[in-house]
């Protein structure tokens, strides 16, 4: 007997809090974690027809971990750029 895959709302409601906790363990920022999880569910939903429906949580988990690592990488890059701007501004002020 064929059972169609559940809808987006059902999957989201079932796994959201679990995945937000996982994302929080990486990024330590609640808003970022929730955004990452929502974006990951959208990636899943967009690709759902190409996926094995038995591995939905594993697929979403993999997307979340990748997005968390990218978020951390980008955060480090932004912090470096901010620090460079601060140093440049400090040098300009010292020269004035």
ChimeraX commands (.cxc) that place a marker at each C-alpha (Angstrom):
marker #1 position 0.00,0.00,0.00 radius 0.5
marker #1 position 1.42,3.37,-1.09 radius 0.5
marker #1 position 1.43,6.14,1.47 radius 0.5
marker #1 position 2.18,9.59,0.05 radius 0.5
marker #1 position 4.92,11.62,1.73 radius 0.5
marker #1 position 3.72,13.99,4.43 radius 0.5
marker #1 position 3.25,17.67,3.72 radius 0.5
marker #1 position 5.73,20.37,4.52 radius 0.5
marker #1 position 3.84,21.61,7.59 radius 0.5
marker #1 position 3.71,18.15,9.12 radius 0.5
marker #1 position 7.43,17.50,8.64 radius 0.5
marker #1 position 8.33,20.99,9.83 radius 0.5
marker #1 position 6.21,20.69,12.98 radius 0.5
marker #1 position 7.59,17.23,13.75 radius 0.5
marker #1 position 11.31,18.04,13.44 radius 0.5
marker #1 position 11.74,21.81,13.83 radius 0.5
marker #1 position 12.51,22.00,17.56 radius 0.5
marker #1 position 14.91,19.05,17.36 radius 0.5
marker #1 position 16.81,20.58,14.47 radius 0.5
marker #1 position 16.89,24.05,16.04 radius 0.5
marker #1 position 18.62,22.49,19.09 radius 0.5
marker #1 position 21.17,20.89,16.78 radius 0.5
marker #1 position 21.79,24.16,14.91 radius 0.5
marker #1 position 22.09,26.00,18.25 radius 0.5
marker #1 position 24.84,23.59,19.30 radius 0.5
marker #1 position 26.84,24.86,16.31 radius 0.5
marker #1 position 26.06,28.55,16.01 radius 0.5
marker #1 position 24.96,29.58,19.54 radius 0.5
marker #1 position 22.59,32.15,18.06 radius 0.5
marker #1 position 18.86,31.38,18.32 radius 0.5
marker #1 position 17.74,33.54,15.39 radius 0.5
marker #1 position 20.49,32.23,13.13 radius 0.5
marker #1 position 19.69,28.64,14.14 radius 0.5
marker #1 position 16.00,29.10,13.34 radius 0.5
marker #1 position 16.84,30.70,9.97 radius 0.5
marker #1 position 19.23,27.87,9.14 radius 0.5
marker #1 position 16.63,25.25,10.01 radius 0.5
marker #1 position 13.90,26.96,8.00 radius 0.5
marker #1 position 16.23,27.35,5.01 radius 0.5
marker #1 position 17.20,23.68,5.30 radius 0.5
marker #1 position 13.56,22.60,5.26 radius 0.5
marker #1 position 13.03,24.69,2.12 radius 0.5
marker #1 position 16.03,22.98,0.49 radius 0.5
marker #1 position 14.53,19.61,1.40 radius 0.5
marker #1 position 11.09,20.58,0.10 radius 0.5
marker #1 position 12.55,21.87,-3.17 radius 0.5
marker #1 position 14.43,18.59,-3.72 radius 0.5
marker #1 position 11.88,16.20,-2.17 radius 0.5
marker #1 position 11.00,14.49,-5.45 radius 0.5
marker #1 position 14.62,13.45,-6.00 radius 0.5
marker #1 position 15.12,12.02,-2.49 radius 0.5
marker #1 position 14.53,8.70,-0.81 radius 0.5
marker #1 position 11.54,9.47,1.43 radius 0.5
marker #1 position 12.82,7.07,4.11 radius 0.5
marker #1 position 15.79,9.36,4.82 radius 0.5
marker #1 position 14.10,12.75,5.20 radius 0.5
marker #1 position 15.52,13.53,8.67 radius 0.5
marker #1 position 19.02,12.47,7.63 radius 0.5
marker #1 position 18.89,14.67,4.54 radius 0.5
marker #1 position 17.64,17.70,6.50 radius 0.5
marker #1 position 20.27,17.09,9.21 radius 0.5
marker #1 position 23.04,17.04,6.59 radius 0.5
marker #1 position 21.81,20.31,5.08 radius 0.5
marker #1 position 21.60,21.93,8.52 radius 0.5
marker #1 position 25.14,20.92,9.47 radius 0.5
marker #1 position 26.48,22.25,6.15 radius 0.5
marker #1 position 24.61,25.52,6.58 radius 0.5
marker #1 position 25.84,25.88,10.18 radius 0.5
marker #1 position 29.44,25.39,9.09 radius 0.5
marker #1 position 28.98,27.93,6.31 radius 0.5
marker #1 position 27.43,30.39,8.77 radius 0.5
marker #1 position 30.39,29.99,11.13 radius 0.5
marker #1 position 32.86,30.43,8.26 radius 0.5
marker #1 position 31.08,33.57,7.09 radius 0.5
marker #1 position 30.93,34.93,10.63 radius 0.5
marker #1 position 34.71,34.56,10.98 radius 0.5
marker #1 position 35.23,36.33,7.65 radius 0.5
marker #1 position 32.90,39.16,8.68 radius 0.5
marker #1 position 34.69,39.51,12.01 radius 0.5
marker #1 position 38.07,39.73,10.25 radius 0.5
marker #1 position 36.75,42.41,7.90 radius 0.5
marker #1 position 35.28,44.34,10.83 radius 0.5
marker #1 position 38.58,44.10,12.74 radius 0.5
marker #1 position 40.50,45.34,9.70 radius 0.5
marker #1 position 38.14,48.31,9.34 radius 0.5
marker #1 position 38.51,49.10,13.03 radius 0.5
marker #1 position 42.31,49.02,12.77 radius 0.5
marker #1 position 42.25,51.22,9.66 radius 0.5
marker #1 position 39.96,53.70,11.38 radius 0.5
marker #1 position 42.21,53.74,14.44 radius 0.5
marker #1 position 45.30,54.43,12.27 radius 0.5
marker #1 position 43.48,57.24,10.47 radius 0.5
marker #1 position 42.47,58.81,13.78 radius 0.5
marker #1 position 46.01,58.50,15.13 radius 0.5
marker #1 position 47.44,60.18,12.00 radius 0.5
marker #1 position 45.02,63.11,12.26 radius 0.5
marker link #1:1,2 radius 0.2
marker link #1:2,3 radius 0.2
marker link #1:3,4 radius 0.2
marker link #1:4,5 radius 0.2
marker link #1:5,6 radius 0.2
marker link #1:6,7 radius 0.2
marker link #1:7,8 radius 0.2
marker link #1:8,9 radius 0.2
marker link #1:9,10 radius 0.2
marker link #1:10,11 radius 0.2
marker link #1:11,12 radius 0.2
marker link #1:12,13 radius 0.2
marker link #1:13,14 radius 0.2
marker link #1:14,15 radius 0.2
marker link #1:15,16 radius 0.2
marker link #1:16,17 radius 0.2
marker link #1:17,18 radius 0.2
marker link #1:18,19 radius 0.2
marker link #1:19,20 radius 0.2
marker link #1:20,21 radius 0.2
marker link #1:21,22 radius 0.2
marker link #1:22,23 radius 0.2
marker link #1:23,24 radius 0.2
marker link #1:24,25 radius 0.2
marker link #1:25,26 radius 0.2
marker link #1:26,27 radius 0.2
marker link #1:27,28 radius 0.2
marker link #1:28,29 radius 0.2
marker link #1:29,30 radius 0.2
marker link #1:30,31 radius 0.2
marker link #1:31,32 radius 0.2
marker link #1:32,33 radius 0.2
marker link #1:33,34 radius 0.2
marker link #1:34,35 radius 0.2
marker link #1:35,36 radius 0.2
marker link #1:36,37 radius 0.2
marker link #1:37,38 radius 0.2
marker link #1:38,39 radius 0.2
marker link #1:39,40 radius 0.2
marker link #1:40,41 radius 0.2
marker link #1:41,42 radius 0.2
marker link #1:42,43 radius 0.2
marker link #1:43,44 radius 0.2
marker link #1:44,45 radius 0.2
marker link #1:45,46 radius 0.2
marker link #1:46,47 radius 0.2
marker link #1:47,48 radius 0.2
marker link #1:48,49 radius 0.2
marker link #1:49,50 radius 0.2
marker link #1:50,51 radius 0.2
marker link #1:51,52 radius 0.2
marker link #1:52,53 radius 0.2
marker link #1:53,54 radius 0.2
marker link #1:54,55 radius 0.2
marker link #1:55,56 radius 0.2
marker link #1:56,57 radius 0.2
marker link #1:57,58 radius 0.2
marker link #1:58,59 radius 0.2
marker link #1:59,60 radius 0.2
marker link #1:60,61 radius 0.2
marker link #1:61,62 radius 0.2
marker link #1:62,63 radius 0.2
marker link #1:63,64 radius 0.2
marker link #1:64,65 radius 0.2
marker link #1:65,66 radius 0.2
marker link #1:66,67 radius 0.2
marker link #1:67,68 radius 0.2
marker link #1:68,69 radius 0.2
marker link #1:69,70 radius 0.2
marker link #1:70,71 radius 0.2
marker link #1:71,72 radius 0.2
marker link #1:72,73 radius 0.2
marker link #1:73,74 radius 0.2
marker link #1:74,75 radius 0.2
marker link #1:75,76 radius 0.2
marker link #1:76,77 radius 0.2
marker link #1:77,78 radius 0.2
marker link #1:78,79 radius 0.2
marker link #1:79,80 radius 0.2
marker link #1:80,81 radius 0.2
marker link #1:81,82 radius 0.2
marker link #1:82,83 radius 0.2
marker link #1:83,84 radius 0.2
marker link #1:84,85 radius 0.2
marker link #1:85,86 radius 0.2
marker link #1:86,87 radius 0.2
marker link #1:87,88 radius 0.2
marker link #1:88,89 radius 0.2
marker link #1:89,90 radius 0.2
marker link #1:90,91 radius 0.2
marker link #1:91,92 radius 0.2
marker link #1:92,93 radius 0.2
marker link #1:93,94 radius 0.2
marker link #1:94,95 radius 0.2
marker link #1:95,96 radius 0.2
view
